[in-house]
Amino acid sequence: MHPDVRLLGGRYELVALIATGGMGQVWQGHDTLLGRDVAVKVLRSEYTGDPTFLTRFRGEARLAAGLVHPNIAALFDYGEVPPAGPTDEHLAFLVMELVRGESLSGLLYREHTLTPERTLDVLRQSAAGLAAAHAAGVIHRDVKPGNVLIGSDGTVKITDFGVAVSGSTVPLTQTGQVMGTPHYLSPEQAAGARATPASDVYALGVIGYQCLTGRRMFDAESSLQVVLLQLNGTPEPLPDDVPPPVRSLIEGALAKDPAQRFPDGAAFRDAIDDVLAGRPVRRLAPTAAVTAVPDPTGTLPGGVPLTGPGTEPETDVPQSRRRRLLAGALTLLAAAAVAGGLQLAGSSGDGEAAADTPAPTSTSAAPATPSPQAIALATADLVGRPVTEVQAELTARGLVVTLRPLQTADVPDNQVIAVDPTGELAPGSPVTVTHAVAPPAAPAPAPVPDTTQPTTGGDAAEDAADAAEDAADAAEDAADDAAEDAGGGNGNAGNGNGNGNGNAGGNGRGNGKNDG
């Protein structure tokens, strides 16, 4: 989707496409009034006519406008452009702080894993941003690597509050719809319960796990299977070289029971500070429903030890509660299947939002056969490069590429403008690469003959040919005349007039004289 106008609201100029997500596109823009670069998120044209999506988009603007923190991408403005004519579309857009850098998903694609020190830095800044949101009563609900931006100076900023909720939010979720991205979805969200600040902490724990291992915590052939694994699955252990305090921190954030997790972003941020300072981690107050198990090894209270496959996971979550969560989730999934399938809806970002998938025929939460390694695509890594280079790279990585030329004078010829979809893709997935094509040059006007000047070029050649032809004719006539003059005959001698035939082919006449 490309907006019909290049200047939104008479102020914001769209410069280059940055990313395409579930609800819209994010552009690098320029505020012509204040003279600064911004990020402009434009709602997809197919959604502007849907009151639910427009309401959610406006809700994102209201929630993000009230959040001011160094680790949250600032919202500057919101606007809508009504259609000017019957063929025009309704445009809605957000104007945000432009973060010069890359997403965490792009960083992980390039480096695969991060050191424990860098992982803690990313988690600490992310938790600080979420702490400000939680203090304002806002729950993000879709924390994932694509929504964690890392600036060129190392500053981390949380972005995209497209499915966030607050205490005053009007529910927009339909029955059977789970908001969020399955790979980073908390167990309580997967079970259909309302998200809490601890749900965002769980997502940060999953991100930390991925940073340290180079892989997602759970992966399967379908989004629905991933949701079931979030409910009852046990992840692979963290690598042996992860320091015990860091290991315990991640385990504490990944507790299946939200009551056993760090309760919000502020608590998780403080726990990270304790680990960085080498202090004992502050213990969480046990709830009435759950009794904390003393940990003589010094791991975080509430931590869920990670065990390998085939072993019974040690857990501080009562089995009765686990069974209730699983039963509730299966009931929800069964009801959704009857109604036409479970809908997993994520907000816009780097393409990690899950598509609708059919419900499985089995209620087992055992992991399915691992799917092939996913292929991560980041728009920032592809846009602006030559199209032949991008096509060759994506084809070599196992994707099916379709080229879409777009005539424009704003981007150099054969430069990639957009790639759709992006994020984590399965091998063999189709990818559309939009590239610039220079408009055809306007034909030069036909020259007007100038009758006041001597002819040149083609006319001169024609005149020269005519002159040569005239000269040849003249030469032929002269030759004929000369032959005729040379044709006099010899007359026979005698009295009177004698006639003779000239040898030269002419008729000659001579006068004869009698000598004798």
Secondary structure, DSSP 4 states (H G I P E B T S, - for coil): ---S-SEETTTEEEEEEEEE-SSEEEEEEEETTTTEEEEEEEE-HHHHT-HHHHHHHHHHHHHHHT---TTBPPEEEEEEE--SSTT---EEEEEEE---EEEHHHHHHHHS---HHHHHHHHHHHHHHHHHHHHTTEE-S---GGGEEEETTS-EEE---TT-EETTPPP-PPTTEEES-GGG--HHHHTTPPP-HHHHHHHHHHHHHHHHHSS-S---SSHHHHHHHHHH--PPPPPTTS-HHHHHHHHHHT-SSGGGS--SHHHHHHHHHHHHHTPPPPPPPPPSS-PPPP-TT-PPTT------TTSPPP-SS-HHHHHHHHHHHHHHHHHHHHHT-BEEE--SSSS-PPPPBPPPS----S--PPPPPPEEE-HHHHTTSBHHHHHHHHHHTT-EEEEEEEE-SSS-TTBEEEEES-EEE-TT-EEEEEEEEPPPPPPPPPPPP-TTS---THHHHHHHHHHHHHHHHHHHHHHHHHHHHT-PPPPPPSSSEEEEE-TTSSEEEEE-----
